[in-house]
Amino acid sequence: MQADVRRTRLLELVRARGFASLPELAQELEVSESTVRRDVEQLEEAGSARRTHGGVFYTGPSPNLPHFELRHEMQWSKKRQIARAAAQLIEDGDTVILDGGSTTYELAQMLVGRTLQIVTNSLPVANLFMASNTTELILLGGYVHSATGVSLGPYANEMIARLSARRAVLSVAGITEQGLYNSNLLLVETERAMMKAGGEVIIVADSTKFGRQSLAQMCELSEVDKLVVDHEISESWQQKVRDANVELIVAPAELAIMDRPMSHKAS
């Protein structure tokens, strides 16, 4: 196998799984671990992968959709930070609903390879789990929004209403004292259905979302169980979240700088 073909295949394996060990990559590619290490060094230089103790993480770009193209590098690191903290709230064996937000996409990458049932209306999220042998995937149907790659509308809502999950992890466009907001009316309806189907509702939102209002209100702040945010959330907002009886998880600052994307894409 030529080196460039092998590296492409290696990157596909890591991207599909989110994380892969050096021995399993060497076995899959039928090469030595030293060859895999050299290939990973090349991918690290390109920003597509990062080697860590025991294996390789995918750190490449997000899907080529307008929703992800609007991201900025500073927010990307915050979202990565939040995703790492949120991943610790998910237990093996859980049924988890994931929406199509950029932060939930970062979370999904970290859940690849774990023993879970994933319910999603996001084509990019679903694609991450397509090749997984440990994750059962349920993809919701309906009208597909071209900017985000998520399915919306009555078909998606009807299907999610028939399901039950232990946790629903959702993203938002804005948070005020009046509640949580998103910018698409159809999306909000689907996310409300996801909230009803989830036993525990977890919101992932970077600190720039606080104090911002968007087109449609999804719910009141008190209707969610947990809120995961980066370390830059203000003390006043921390108190407001706690006053609403919502468990607040502030991701440690040091987690925000562990990875860097290949290009400046972060939402």
N, C-alpha and C positions, 0 to 999 in steps of 0.2 A: 504494500500500500504506500503510495507516495505521501510525503510529509504533509503537504497542504490538504490532501484528501483526509488523511488521518486526523489532523487537527480539527477539520470541519466536523468529522464524525464525533470526535471527543467533545467538542463544544455542544453538539446536538444532544449527546448523552447527559452532559451536566445541566444543560438548559431544561431538559425534560424532567430531570429529577430534582433540580434545585441544588443538590449536593451529591457527590459521588466520591467513594474512597479510591485511593490510588491502586490498590490491588484489583478492585473490580473493573476499573478502567483498563488496566493492563490486560486483564483476562478478556474483556469484551473486544479490545482492539488487537489482541494476540501479539503484544509487544512487551518489552521489559518495563518495569516501573521507572527505571532511569530515563527511558524514552518518553514516558508519560510526563515525568518531571520537566524535561526539556520542552515538551510541547506546551505544558501549562505555563512555563516562563514566557513563552511567546504570546500566549493568550492574555497573561497578566499585563504585558507591555501594551497590548491593544485595549485593555480595560474590560475584556469579555469574561474573565474568570479570575478568581483569587484563591490561591492555595492557603489552606489553614491546617491545623494539626489533624492529621488523619485523612485529608481529602481535599476536594476542590468545590468551591461555591460558584454558581453562576452570578455574574455581576454585569451582564450585558444590558443592552437597551430594552426598553419596554416596547409593546406592540406599536406598529406604525399606524397609529390612529390619531386624529386631531386631538382627542381628549388627552392623550399622553404627550403629544408634541408640544402642548402648551406648558409643560412642566419646566421648572427652573432648578438648577443644581442645588441651591440652598434648601429648597423644600424637599428635594429628593432625599437628602441626607436625613431630614427630619422624619420623612415617611418611612425610611429604612429603619430608623431608630424605633419608631412606633411599632412597626411590623414585628421587630424582634421581641419587644415587650408583649405584644398581643399573642405571639406564637406560644408563649409560656402559659397562657390561659387556656389553651386547647389541650385536651387530654386524648391520648390514643383511644380509639374506639368511638370517639364523638361523631355525631352527625352535625355538620357545620354548614350553615348557609352563608355564602359569600356574595356580595354584590359586585358591581363592575368598577368600583372606584380605583384610582391609582394606588392608594394606600393598601386596599385589600388585595390588589395584584401583588404588591411587594410581600404581603403576608402569605399569599398563596404560594409564592416561590419557596418560602421557608417551610411550608407544610408538605411539599412534594416528598414522597418516600415514606411518610408516616401512615399508620393504619387508621384511616378515617373514611367516613362517607361525606362527600362534598356535594352540596346542592348549590348551583349557581345559575344566574341568567347571563353570565359573561362569557363570550366566546374566547377572549384571551385567557381568562382564568381556566376555563375548561380545557383549553389546549395544553396547559401545563401538566394536567393530570391524565391526559390521554394514554400515555405510555406507562403509567404507573401500575405496578402489580399489587400494590398494597392499598390503593385508594379506590373506593367505589364512587363513580361519578354520576350525578343526576343533573342533566342539563335542561333548564326550563325553556320552553318554546315561546313563540310569539313574534310580534313585529320587532325587527332588529334595527336599533338606532345606529346609523352609520358612523357617527362621530365617536361613539363609545364602544361599539361592538356588544351591546347588551340587548337582551330581548325584553320587551315591555308590552303593556296592554292587557286586555281581558284574558287572552289565552294563558299568558304567564301567571297572571293573578289567580286564575281558576286552578291551575296546576299546583301552585304553591299552597293554596288553601287546603289541598288534600294531603299535604305532607306535615310531618312533625320533626323538629330538630332540637338537639340539646342547646345549641347556640346559634345565634345569628350575628354575623359581624358585618356592619354597614359603615359606609362613609357618608359624609355630608359636605355641602358647599358652604354652610354658615351656621353659626351658633350665637343666639342672643338669649337674653333672660326670658324671652317669650317662648323659645323652643329651638328646634333643629330644622334646617332648611336644605332643600336641593333646588336645582334650577330647571327641572323638567317635571311637568305635572304628571305625566305617565309614569315616570321613574318613581315619584313619591308614592303613587298608588301601589306600585309593585313593592316598594320597600315597606310600606305599611303592612302589606300581606306577609312579607318576610318576618316582620316583628311579631305578628300574631302566631306564626308557625314556629318561632324560636322560643325555647324555654327561658333562655337568658339572652338579653340584647346587649351587644357590645358595640360601642361606637368608636371608630378610629378617626382621629382628626388632628391635624397639625395646628400649632398655636396661632397661625395666621387666620384660621377660620373663626376665631372667637371675636364677638362683636360685629360680625358680618351677617347680613340678612340676604336671603335669595328669594326666588319667585314663589315657591310653594313650601308651606310648613309641613314637615313630616310628622312631628310629634312635639309634645312638651318635653322639656329636659328631664322632668321627673319620671317619664315613662321608660327610660332606659336604665339598665342595671349597672353597666360599667362604661367608663369613658377612658380611652387610652390616648395620651397626648405626649408631645415632646417636652423637654425640660424648660423651654422658653415661655411656657404659659405663665401669666402674671399671677401674683398672690391673690389679687382680688377675684380673678376668675376661678382660681382653685377653691376659694371659699364659696363662691356662688354655686359651683358644681356640688360641693359637699352639702350645702344648705338645701339642695334639691334631693338629698338622700341618694345620690349617685356615687358609686365607688369610683374614685379617681386613681388611675395608674399613670404616674409620671415616669416616662422612660429615662434611664440615666443618660447623662450627657455623653459619656465616653462611648456609648454604643453608636452614636451618630456619625463617627468618623472612621468606622472600620472598613467601609467599602466606598468605592467611587465608581460612578457610571462611565461607560465608554464615551458617551456624549452628554451634553448638559440637558438631560431630560428628567425632571422630577416634578410634580403637579402644582 
